[in-house]
Amino acid sequence: MTAVNPLAGKALSSFLAGKVAIVTGGNSGIGKAIVEQLAQLGAKVVIDYRSNPEATEDLEEQIGAYGGCSFGVQADVSKLEDLQRLIQAAVTRYGRLDVMVNNAGVETRTSILDTTPEDYDKVLNVNLRGVFFSTQYAARQMISQGGGGRVINISSVHEDWPMPNNTPYCLSKGGMRMLTRTAGVELAPHGVTVVNVGPGAVATPINDATMNDPKLLAQLNAAIPLGRMAQPEEIAAVVGFLASDAASYITATTIFADGGIMQSSPGL
Ligand SMILES: NC(=O)c1ccc[n+]([C@@H]2O[C@H](COP(=O)([O-])OP(=O)(O)OC[C@H]3O[C@@H](n4cnc5c(N)ncnc54)[C@H](O)[C@@H]3O)[C@@H](O)[C@H]2O)c1
């Protein structure tokens, strides 16, 4: 078989030309950077958001300014009817779905001793149940339209690493680890790949408490071999690659983007 570089001769802005992507939790933090990255690579992007419609409108405007295509859909990924409506909105407007990015995530920072059933349900319903059914609905759409597709889940180093006092979060990301491995194997015959991106510490509002405390931030930076937190764009770049034809042979696994921390520290 002759090796062919699937991206050879393509302009960066057309790597994802003709592809339609959905990004959940797409109007802030890592999700926003992913939306921008996919749009810059030429995809048509549906921006799922739960709150702050103004931020979504700003993002749509910014993408439109350079000729990109996007639109926002308010949908709560923990509600199955919202997930179905989200995917239907992409298909109705753009005709298909090629890339499903499950990025929306929450945490409660509660220990196993004081986690309430409400805390548990909140985290698991968004981070795991939402991702499970989003993967199912997206894969059904990809299989029915033909040509395969990509499911990309934003997991965490905590899919492997314990984080005391964040038990439900670790449980959800650990579940996502096996969801991706199992779904990746099961969906491979249909050409649908399923991959996790596992960030380490990323400079987003979720980490404001650490970033605003110079002592804590210095401690964290010292534990990271690259010496700093990631910027959201550095996670989005991995997603852009995974969504492209260059990543056609990657499935049922996790790509970590953690500055090396998992190899150097016993846990955070
Ligand atoms: N920031 C980090 O250090 C870090 C590290 C590893 C993994 N992650 C993961 O990255 C993802 C994005 O996190 P972030 O750091 O950008 O934080 P963030 O709080 O900015 O983003 C989370 C997004 O999910 C949305 N969301 C929450 N519940 C939702 C729901 N029910 N329906 C739809 N959207 C919902 C929020 O509105 C928000 O836009 C999460 O899955 C998180 O677990 C973050």
The ligand as a Gaussian input file, in Angstrom:
#p B3LYP/6-31G(d) Opt

LIG

0 1
 N       -9.283000      23.359000      33.043000
 C       -8.633000      22.243000      33.367000
 O       -7.615000      22.272000      34.062000
 C       -9.129000      20.902000      32.865000
 C       -8.265000      19.809000      33.013000
 C       -8.677000      18.562000      32.572000
 C       -9.923000      18.424000      31.985000
 N      -10.748000      19.503000      31.842000
 C      -12.044000      19.275000      31.217000
 O      -12.216000      20.175000      30.145000
 C      -13.605000      20.397000      29.920000
 C      -13.846000      21.895000      29.809000
 O      -13.540000      22.525000      31.057000
 P      -12.978000      24.016000      31.189000
 O      -11.733000      23.949000      31.963000
 O      -12.980000      24.698000      29.867000
 O      -14.058000      24.658000      32.154000
 P      -15.323000      25.595000      31.864000
 O      -16.067000      25.619000      33.141000
 O      -14.918000      26.871000      31.234000
 O      -16.120000      24.744000      30.759000
 C      -17.104000      23.832000      31.030000
 C      -18.250000      24.139000      30.073000
 O      -19.249000      23.122000      30.198000
 C      -20.498000      23.777000      30.202000
 N      -21.500000      22.914000      30.837000
 C      -21.547000      22.497000      32.125000
 N      -22.651000      21.755000      32.319000
 C      -23.297000      21.681000      31.131000
 C      -24.473000      21.059000      30.685000
 N      -25.248000      20.363000      31.534000
 N      -24.843000      21.187000      29.384000
 C      -24.077000      21.912000      28.529000
 N      -22.938000      22.527000      28.895000
 C      -22.566000      22.424000      30.175000
 C      -20.264000      25.058000      30.995000
 O      -21.310000      25.988000      30.773000
 C      -18.925000      25.490000      30.419000
 O      -19.114000      26.214000      29.218000
 C      -14.339000      19.732000      31.092000
 O      -14.857000      18.483000      30.676000
 C      -13.242000      19.532000      32.126000
 O      -13.492000      18.448000      32.971000
 C      -10.380000      20.745000      32.276000

